[in-house]
Each structure stands twice: as structure tokens, then as C-alpha cells.
Amino acid sequence: MKLQSPDVFATMQPDLLRVDDRVAEAASIDIAVPVVTQLIGDIVSAGGKRLRPTLLLLAARAFRYDLDTLVTAAAGVELLHTASLVHDDTIDRAALRRGKPTLNSRLSSGAVILVGDYLFAQSAMLAAATENTRVVAIFASTLGDICEGQLREMFDAHRLDQTRDEYDRRIYGKTAALFAGAAEMGSVIGGAPPATVAELRAFGRDLGMAFQVMDDVLDVRADTADLGKPAGNDLRQGTVTLPTMLYAAGLADGSAEADHLRAVVAGENEDAAAIDAVVWAIRASGAIEAATAVAEDHVARAKARLAVVPDAETRALLEDVADFALARAS
């Protein structure tokens, strides 16, 4: 596996700094509650690698690079992502994200939901500010997909009998839809040919699927210090991920291991030691390697779609973004 080069983020840094400024401006909230203002500022400034804005910018780079419009759209995509995380943490009752306290740990659930709604509204205003009706339509469709993915995760929780199709549909909505939408928005703003727009959207989808599969792998592979949240957190929430599904498929019905896993997933056994035992069993079963192979297949398919990008340097940068989905440690 090719390791991710830092060149893509170094190359795009000047434009991403403009995106950061636009995000900070849009997320500012003028209310007489300093703690809320500070917490929102902390959230939007802790956005990691800004993968989704990077993808949006790169999708236009080989075509018409209207930087002002692209920065506006990229900031909208990043705020949409941030708003979804705020709501996600509320649903999961998560106390930490990237090792830092969440809004959910500091404010009432009602206040957190309103903050998330505020960020959603600001992201929609940024999409509208592009004055591109197709970008607005993509944004609205993506928001619907994200909500559907979150609903699927809620209603599929504690169900060990999920199918791969159900899992794929859930992670598409939860994660891959925004990657696909970001790539489509960028290529539309760039004026790419319709066939190229379709291929870049598909690239984003496969990239997002790989990213979420690897996120699920990291949940059981990495330790708490690397993750910034408890290892095995998905199991604690009753969320059935691909490594858990693959591990379960290798267990004999009625075995002690199968009964133990079912009790943990169902929330009937919430003992920390019991959950840790399942995490270690998944690590030893080969399920992590099998799930990683699925992510690698998504990345290979994503890269194969980049033949439509006419600029070799942009293709290489997009390949680096795809490789990052596999190479990241946490």
C-alpha cells in the first residue's frame, strides 16, 4: 500500500486557509453566552485535514478554478460536516471527539441541537451564496442523505443480523454522500463535462466508503490515546460495523463467543471488560484485515475513475487524498 504523501495538503494549504477563514466567519454567533461562542470556535478550528473541502477544490482544479466561488462552497461543505458531527455526538451522548470535550459534554442536549441547526443553516447559506442552483440542489440532496444515514444508524443499532447492503447504505449516508457531493460540487463549479462530473462524484463516493470502513477499523484497531475516544466505542453504542459483521460471520451459531457478542451488541452486557474482550477477539480473528481489504478495493475503484481528469498533477493529488483514507492512523 502506497503511503500518503503530505504534498496534497501542502499544495492546497493557501486555498484551505481561505476556506478556514470563511468557515470561522460563517460560524461566528453573536449571542451573550461566551461559553457557546468559545465552544463553537473550538469545534470549527479543530477540523483535521479538511478532506472534504480539499476534495471539492481538487475536483475543479483541472478545469475552471473560480477560487472565490470554490472557497464559499468548500466552507459550506465543511460547516455541513461539522454540524452533522455536533448532532452525531448528541445522539451518541459522546463526551469526547479527537480527545477534546464535545458540546454535548458542556451544554444541554436542546442547546446542542440548536447549535447544530445554526451550523446547518450557515452551511446552507454558503451553498446559496455560490449563486449556482445545481450546487444548491446537490447540497440539499446531500443533507437528506446524511439525515437518512443517521436515522439508519439509530434504528439499526443493537442489531447483529444486519446485511452488507444495509451497512453499505448506512455508511453511504453517514459519510460517503458528503464526499460524493463535495466532488460533484467542485466539478460543477469548475465547468467539467457531464461525464467527468459523474466520474468525480463516483470517485468521492468510493473514497467516502473507504474512509468510513477505515474509521470502523480504527475503532477496534487503535487504542484510546490514538482515537481521542474510547476504543470499541461503536460496540458500546450498539453500532454494528464491518469488522464486527465479519467477525460474527465466522462464529458458530450458539457458540459461547457468538452469544457473548450478541449480548454486547444488544446492550445486555455493558461491562467494560466484556466489551474489551470482544474488541480483542475481533483483532485476533482476521476481521480487521478483511475489512481493510474492502477499503482498499474502494480506493482502487476510486483511483480508476481519475482517468477523466486531464491534468496529471491534479490526478496525483487526488490519488494522495485517496491513499490518505487508508494510511491515516486515527
N, C-alpha and C positions, 0 to 999 in steps of 0.2 A: 504493500500500500504506500502510495506516494504521500509524504508528509506535507502538510500545508505550508506554503511559503507566506511570509509576512508581507510580501510585495503588494498584494492586493489592497491591504489596509493602509500601507504607506502611500501607495499611489493615489488612493481615493481620499486620503485624510483631509486635504484642503476643502474639498466639497462636503465631506462629512462634518467638518467643523461648522460649516454654514448650516447644515441640517440641524446640528445640535443647538445652534443659536435660535433657529426658528422654532424648534421644539420647546425650548425654555421660554421663549416669548409667548407662545400659544398656551402653554401650561400654567402661566402665572395666574394667580387667583387673588383678587383684591377683596379680601374679607378680613374682619377684625379678629381672626383666630390665628395668631402667629404659628402655632404648632402645626396647623394644617398646611399653611404656606411652606413651612420648612420641610414637612414630610413629602409634599408633592415635589418640591425641588430636589430632594434626595432621590426620589423614585426616577424622575426623568434624567437625572445626571448619572444614574447607575445602569445605563442601558447596554453594557457589554460591548460587543463588537459592532453593533448597529448593522447586523447582517441584512435585514430586510431593506433598509434604505440603500445599503451598498448594492444589493441586487437590483433595485429599481434604477439606480443611477447607471449601473453597468449595462442594463438592458437597452438603454438609449445611447450608450457611448459610441457605438459603431455607426450611428445614424445621425439625426439632428439633435445636438446636445444643447437644448434650451435650459440652461442651468437654473435660472430663476424659477421656472415652472417645475422643473425636476426637484429642486430643493423643497418647494412647497408641498409637492406630492409625497416626497420621501419623509418629510416631517409628519405629514398626516398618517402615513403608514406606521411610523414609529410610535406616534401617540395612540393609534388604534391598538397596536401590540401592547403598549403599556396599560391602557385601560382594560384590556382583556385579562392581563395579569392581576390587576387590582381586584377584579371581580372573581377571578380564579382563586386567589388567596382567601377571599371572603368565603367562597363556597367550601374550600378545603379547611377553613379555620387555621390556615398556615401562620405560624409565628415568625418564620424566617424565610428570606429569599436572598440568595447569594451571600449568606452569612449575616444579613442585616435584618433588623425588625421590619415586619410588614406594617402597612397601615392598619391591617386587621388586628395587630397586637397593641395598637395605640388608641384606636378610635372605636366607637360603637359600629356594629355592622351596618346600621342605617346610614351613618355618616360616610362609611367607606363606599357603600353602593352609590351614594350621591357624588362622591369624588370621582368614582369610575365613570358615572354618567357624564359628569362635566368633561372628563378627558375624551370620552366618546364624541361628545358634541364638538369639542375643539378640533378633533381629528376630522370630523365631517366638514367643518367649516374650511379646513385647509384643502380638503379634496375639492370643495366647491370653488375655492379661490383659484384653482387651476383654470377655471372657465372652460373646462373640457367635459362635455356631457358624457362622453364614454368613460372617462376616468371616474366621474361620479357614479355611474352605473356599476362599474367594476367594484368600487369601494362599497356600495350598498350591498351588492351580491356577496362580497367577501365578509362583511359584517354579519349577514344572515348565516353564512356557512360557519362562522366562528360560534355564533349562538347555538346553532344546531349541534356542533361538536361538543360544546359544554353540556348541553342537555343530554346528549347521548352518554357522556361520561357520568353524569349524575344518575341516570336511570339504568345504566349498565353496571353500576357499582355493586360489588359483592356477588357478581355472577361469574362463576368459574366456567360455565358452559357456553361462553361466547365463541362465535366463529371468527375465522380470519377476516371474512368480509366485514363483519361488524366492527372489528378492530380497525381495519383499514379506513372504513367510513368515519369512524370516530376521530382518528388522528389526522385524517384529511381536514375535517372541520376545525379541529382544535389547533392545528399547526400549519399543515401544508397549504391550506386555502390562502393564507396571508402571503406565503412565499410565492404562490402562483399569481395572486393578484398584484403583488409588487412588481414581478417581472412583466406582467401584462401591461400595467400602468406605464412603466418606464418605456416599453417598446412602442406603446400607442403614442405617448408624448413625443417620442423620437421619430415618429412617422415611418416605422418599419413596415415592410409589406405584410399583408394579412397572414400569409403562410408563416412568415417569420415570427409574427406576434403569437400565433398559435403554438409554434415550437418553443418559444421562450416561456410562455405560460406553462407548458408541459415540463420544461426544464425546472421551473420554480416548484411545480408540484412534486416532482421526483426528489428534488433537493429537500423540500419540506418534509416529505415522508421519511427520507433518510435521517434528517435531523431529529425527528421525534422518536424514531426507533432507537437511535443512539442515546437520546435523552432517557428512554426507558431502560436501556442497557446500563447507562451510568448510574441509574437509581439503585441497581443491585450490585454493580461492579465497584464503584468508587466508595470511599469512606466519607463520613460526615464532614470532616475538615475540608475535603475537596469539593463536596457538593454545596456546602453552605446551608444544608438542611439535613435531617436525619436520613441515613442510608436506609433503603427499603421503605421510603415514605409512601410510595404507591400502594404497597401491601397494607400499610397502616390505614390508608384511606379506602381500602377495598377496591382499588383500581387494578384491573387485570391487564397487564401489559404483555407484549410479545414474549419476553423471556419467561414469564410465568406460564403463559399458554404452552410454550414449547416444553417446559419442564413438566407441566401437568400431563401433556400428551405421552410422556414416557413412563408414567406411573401406572401400575396395575390397579384396576378398579377394586376398591375395598381394601387396598393395602394401607398400612399404618401411615405411610408418607402421604398418600392421597387424602386420607381422612384428616390428617394434620393440616395440609394445605387448604382443604375445603373449609375447615373451621376458622383458619386465619383470614381467608378471603371473605368469608361470610360475616366476619366480625364477632364470631362466637368465642374466639380466643385472641384477646388483645394483649396478652402477656408479651413484654418486650423480648424476653428470651426465646419465646416460641417464634416470634417474627424473625429474629436474628437467625434462628435455626433454619427457617425456610430460605432466607437470603443465602446462607452458606450452602444449602442444598442446591439451589439454583446455580450458584457459582461452580459447583463441582459437577453438574450434570451435563455440561456442554451446551446448555441453552443460550448462554451468553454468546458463545462463538457462532451458533446457528443464527441468532438474531442479528449479530454483526454482519454476517454474510448477506442477510436480507437488505440491510442498509447499504452495503457495498454494491449490491445489484441495483438498487435505486440510483446510486451515484453513477454507476456505469451507464445506465439508461439516460440519465440527465446529460452526461457529457456527450453522448452520441447525438443529442439534439443540437449541439452547438455548431454543427457544420453550416447552419444557416447564417451564422454571424460572419460578416465579410472581413472583419478586422482581426488579424492574428493575435495582437496584443490583448484585445478585449476578450477573445476566446480564452486565452491563457489565464486572464484574471478571473473569469467566470469559473474556469476549472479549479482555480485555487479556492474559490468560495465553496465549491462542491467538496473538495478534499477536506476543508475545514470541518464539515459536518461529521467526518469520520475521525479526524485527528484530534479534536478537542478532548481535553481530559476531564472537564467538568462543565 
